[in-house]
């Protein structure tokens, strides 16, 4: 177990909160910042910067832990009149940061605290899902973000995140153990940015239980070179491909809304 005295910390009010996002009941964000340091427009970083909580990407990519995070989570759960039916990790950071290994121990401990109270967890990461998750609640759901399969794209736009094939293999392992798995294809890059054909990206996701598709937002690239038409074409292909392969399809209309596609 990581020695928490060596981990940078920050003060925080509540760790566990009721989300305003329509596909998430409760969210848990124990960290501030994210060492994946994505270069494409990151909604979380943009909002933190806009409201003066973070000044630069260099500051953002040095994550810190909420003070007394494990004790705080226990205390918050003890004080709730009704426990959450599910907790999402995480909306504004990443629970398993690839180049920040201490996040693995902390996140695993938090998931254990929740699971021991019969609260399933839904995870989303650009890191490597630890094998220890195989011992979690049977209703836990594990997911990865995947915008490309090309490593040159990752090195440019997701410099601190895990290699794509390692990310996929870790998810496949948990899927083979019977856990519900999902893949978030967001942000979908404009065609001229990523060399991975969209159909190849979908084929790499064929083992998952459900997929979520979202736009490349907050960038001039989304209004240039016919990106809106390209996204609509991909969205139509996405729905048809998921239907053909018996995979649940969801599309992200905005940061706060998700639509199921039949």
C-alpha positions as CSV (number, residue, x, y, z in Angstrom):
1,X,0.0,0.0,0.0
2,X,1.3,3.5,-0.9
3,X,2.4,5.7,2.0
4,X,-0.1,8.5,1.8
5,X,2.3,10.9,3.7
6,X,4.3,11.0,0.4
7,X,1.3,12.0,-1.7
8,X,0.6,15.7,-2.5
9,X,-2.8,16.7,-1.0
10,X,-5.4,19.5,-1.2
11,X,-8.3,20.5,0.9
12,X,-11.7,19.4,-0.4
13,X,-15.3,19.6,0.8
14,X,-17.4,16.6,-0.2
15,X,-15.8,13.7,-2.1
16,X,-19.0,11.9,-3.0
17,X,-21.7,14.0,-4.6
18,X,-24.9,13.7,-6.6
19,X,-24.0,14.4,-10.2
20,X,-25.8,16.7,-12.6
21,X,-24.9,14.4,-15.5
22,X,-27.9,12.4,-16.5
23,X,-26.1,9.0,-16.8
24,X,-24.4,9.3,-13.4
25,X,-26.2,9.2,-10.1
26,X,-23.3,9.8,-7.7
27,X,-19.7,10.6,-8.6
28,X,-16.4,10.3,-6.7
29,X,-13.5,12.5,-7.6
30,X,-10.8,12.1,-5.0
31,X,-8.0,13.7,-7.1
32,X,-7.4,17.2,-8.4
33,X,-5.7,17.2,-11.7
34,X,-4.7,14.4,-14.1
35,X,-1.3,13.3,-15.2
36,X,-2.6,12.0,-18.5
37,X,-2.4,15.7,-19.6
38,X,-4.5,15.3,-22.7
39,X,-3.7,17.9,-25.4
40,X,-7.1,17.8,-27.1
41,X,-9.7,20.0,-25.4
42,X,-10.4,18.4,-22.0
43,X,-13.7,19.6,-20.5
44,X,-12.5,19.1,-16.9
45,X,-9.3,21.0,-17.4
46,X,-11.1,23.8,-19.3
47,X,-13.7,24.3,-16.6
48,X,-11.1,24.3,-13.8
49,X,-9.0,26.9,-15.7
50,X,-12.1,29.0,-16.6
51,X,-13.0,29.3,-12.9
52,X,-9.4,30.0,-11.8
53,X,-8.9,26.7,-10.0
54,X,-6.0,25.7,-12.3
55,X,-3.8,28.1,-14.3
56,X,-1.7,25.9,-16.6
57,X,-1.6,22.4,-18.1
58,X,1.7,21.8,-16.2
59,X,-0.2,22.5,-12.9
60,X,-3.1,20.2,-14.0
61,X,-0.8,17.3,-14.8
62,X,0.5,17.1,-11.2
63,X,-2.4,15.5,-9.4
64,X,-3.0,15.7,-5.7
65,X,-5.2,13.7,-3.3
66,X,-8.0,15.1,-1.1
67,X,-6.8,15.3,2.5
68,X,-7.8,12.2,4.5
69,X,-9.6,10.9,1.5
70,X,-10.3,7.3,2.7
71,X,-11.5,8.5,6.1
72,X,-13.6,11.2,4.5
73,X,-15.3,8.7,2.2
74,X,-16.1,6.4,5.2
75,X,-17.5,9.4,7.1
76,X,-19.6,10.6,4.2
77,X,-21.1,7.2,3.7
78,X,-21.8,6.9,7.4
79,X,-23.7,10.2,7.3
80,X,-25.9,9.3,4.3
81,X,-29.6,8.5,4.9
82,X,-29.7,6.5,1.7
83,X,-26.6,4.9,0.1
84,X,-26.0,5.4,-3.6
85,X,-27.1,2.6,-5.9
86,X,-23.9,3.2,-7.9
87,X,-20.9,5.4,-7.8
88,X,-19.0,6.7,-10.9
89,X,-15.2,7.1,-10.8
90,X,-14.5,9.7,-12.1
91,X,-16.1,12.6,-13.9
92,X,-13.3,15.3,-13.5
93,X,-10.2,13.2,-13.1
94,X,-8.9,9.6,-13.6
95,X,-8.9,6.9,-11.0
96,X,-6.0,4.9,-12.5
97,X,-3.4,7.4,-13.8
98,X,-0.8,5.6,-15.9
99,X,2.2,7.7,-14.8
100,X,0.9,8.2,-11.2
101,X,0.9,4.7,-9.7
102,X,-0.2,5.8,-6.2
103,X,-3.6,6.5,-7.6
104,X,-4.1,2.7,-8.1
105,X,-3.8,1.9,-4.4
106,X,-6.0,4.8,-3.4
107,X,-8.7,4.1,-6.0
108,X,-8.7,0.3,-5.2
109,X,-9.1,1.1,-1.5
110,X,-12.1,3.4,-2.3
111,X,-13.7,0.9,-4.5
112,X,-13.3,-1.7,-1.7
113,X,-15.0,0.7,0.8
114,X,-17.9,1.2,-1.5
115,X,-18.2,-2.5,-2.5
116,X,-18.2,-3.6,1.1
117,X,-21.3,-1.6,1.6
118,X,-22.9,-3.3,-1.5
119,X,-22.4,-0.2,-3.7
120,X,-21.3,-1.1,-7.2
121,X,-18.8,1.2,-9.0
122,X,-18.6,2.2,-12.6
123,X,-15.0,3.0,-13.6
124,X,-13.6,5.0,-16.6
125,X,-9.9,5.4,-17.2
126,X,-7.2,6.1,-19.8
127,X,-4.8,4.1,-17.6
128,X,-4.5,0.3,-17.0
129,X,-7.3,-1.3,-15.1
130,X,-5.6,-3.3,-12.3
131,X,-6.0,-7.0,-12.1
132,X,-7.1,-6.6,-8.5
133,X,-10.5,-5.4,-9.7
134,X,-11.3,-9.0,-10.5
135,X,-12.2,-9.4,-6.8
136,X,-14.7,-6.5,-6.8
137,X,-18.5,-6.4,-6.6
138,X,-20.1,-8.5,-9.4
139,X,-22.1,-5.5,-10.5
140,X,-19.0,-3.3,-10.9
141,X,-18.6,-2.0,-14.5
142,X,-15.2,-1.2,-16.0
143,X,-14.5,1.1,-18.9
144,X,-11.8,2.8,-20.9
145,X,-11.6,5.8,-23.1
146,X,-10.4,5.1,-26.6
147,X,-10.1,7.8,-29.3
148,X,-7.7,6.1,-31.6
149,X,-5.5,3.0,-32.1
150,X,-2.5,4.9,-33.4
151,X,0.3,5.4,-30.9
152,X,1.6,8.5,-32.6
153,X,-1.8,10.1,-31.9
154,X,-1.6,9.0,-28.3
155,X,1.9,10.4,-27.8
156,X,0.8,13.7,-29.2
157,X,-2.7,14.1,-27.7
158,X,-2.6,11.8,-24.6
159,X,1.1,11.9,-23.6
160,X,0.6,10.6,-20.1
161,X,-2.0,7.9,-20.8
162,X,-1.5,4.2,-21.3
163,X,-0.7,2.5,-24.6
164,X,-3.9,1.6,-26.4
165,X,-3.3,-2.1,-26.7
166,X,-2.4,-2.4,-23.0
167,X,-5.6,-0.5,-22.1
168,X,-7.7,-2.8,-24.2
169,X,-6.1,-6.0,-22.9
170,X,-6.7,-5.0,-19.3
171,X,-10.4,-4.4,-20.0
172,X,-10.7,-7.7,-21.9
173,X,-9.3,-9.5,-18.9
174,X,-12.0,-8.1,-16.7
175,X,-14.6,-8.8,-19.3
176,X,-13.5,-12.4,-19.5
177,X,-14.1,-12.6,-15.7
178,X,-17.8,-11.7,-16.2
179,X,-17.7,-8.0,-15.4
180,X,-19.8,-5.7,-17.6
181,X,-17.4,-3.6,-19.7
182,X,-17.7,-0.5,-21.8
183,X,-15.6,1.8,-24.0
184,X,-16.0,5.6,-24.3
185,X,-15.0,6.7,-27.8
186,X,-14.7,10.3,-26.9
187,X,-13.5,12.6,-28.2
188,X,-13.8,11.2,-31.7
189,X,-11.0,13.0,-33.6
190,X,-11.6,14.7,-36.9
191,X,-10.7,12.5,-39.7
192,X,-7.5,14.5,-40.6
193,X,-6.1,14.2,-37.1
194,X,-6.2,10.5,-36.4
195,X,-5.1,7.9,-39.0
196,X,-7.3,5.1,-37.4
197,X,-10.3,4.4,-39.6
198,X,-13.5,4.6,-37.5
199,X,-14.5,1.1,-38.4
200,X,-11.2,-0.2,-37.2
201,X,-11.8,1.5,-33.9
202,X,-15.2,-0.1,-33.6
203,X,-13.9,-3.5,-34.4
204,X,-11.4,-3.2,-31.6
205,X,-14.3,-2.7,-29.2
206,X,-16.3,-5.7,-30.3
207,X,-16.0,-7.5,-27.0
208,X,-17.5,-4.7,-24.9
209,X,-21.1,-4.7,-23.5
210,X,-21.8,-1.1,-24.5
211,X,-20.1,1.8,-26.2
212,X,-20.4,5.6,-25.8
213,X,-19.7,7.9,-28.7
214,X,-18.9,11.6,-28.2
215,X,-17.7,14.6,-30.2
216,X,-14.3,16.4,-30.3
217,X,-15.6,19.6,-28.7
218,X,-14.2,23.0,-27.7
219,X,-11.8,23.3,-30.7
220,X,-11.7,25.0,-34.0
221,X,-11.1,21.6,-35.5
222,X,-14.8,20.7,-34.9
223,X,-16.0,23.4,-37.2
224,X,-13.3,23.0,-39.8
225,X,-13.0,20.5,-42.7
226,X,-16.5,19.3,-42.4
227,X,-16.2,17.7,-39.0
228,X,-20.0,18.0,-38.3
229,X,-20.7,15.9,-41.4
230,X,-18.0,13.5,-40.6
231,X,-19.3,13.0,-37.0
232,X,-22.9,12.4,-38.3
233,X,-21.6,9.8,-40.7
234,X,-19.7,8.1,-37.9
235,X,-22.7,8.2,-35.6
236,X,-24.9,6.5,-38.2
237,X,-22.2,3.8,-38.7
238,X,-21.8,3.5,-34.9
239,X,-25.5,2.8,-34.4
240,X,-25.7,0.2,-37.3
241,X,-22.5,-1.5,-36.2
242,X,-23.6,-1.8,-32.6
243,X,-27.0,-3.1,-33.6
244,X,-25.3,-5.7,-35.9
245,X,-22.9,-6.8,-33.1
246,X,-25.5,-6.9,-30.3
247,X,-23.8,-4.0,-28.4
248,X,-25.6,-1.3,-26.6
249,X,-25.0,2.1,-28.3
250,X,-25.0,5.4,-26.5
251,X,-24.2,8.8,-27.9
252,X,-23.1,11.9,-26.0
253,X,-25.0,15.0,-27.1
254,X,-23.3,17.3,-24.6
255,X,-21.2,16.9,-21.4
256,X,-24.4,16.3,-19.5
257,X,-26.6,14.3,-21.7
258,X,-26.4,10.7,-23.1
259,X,-28.9,9.2,-25.6
260,X,-29.5,5.5,-26.1
261,X,-29.7,4.5,-29.7
262,X,-31.8,1.5,-30.7
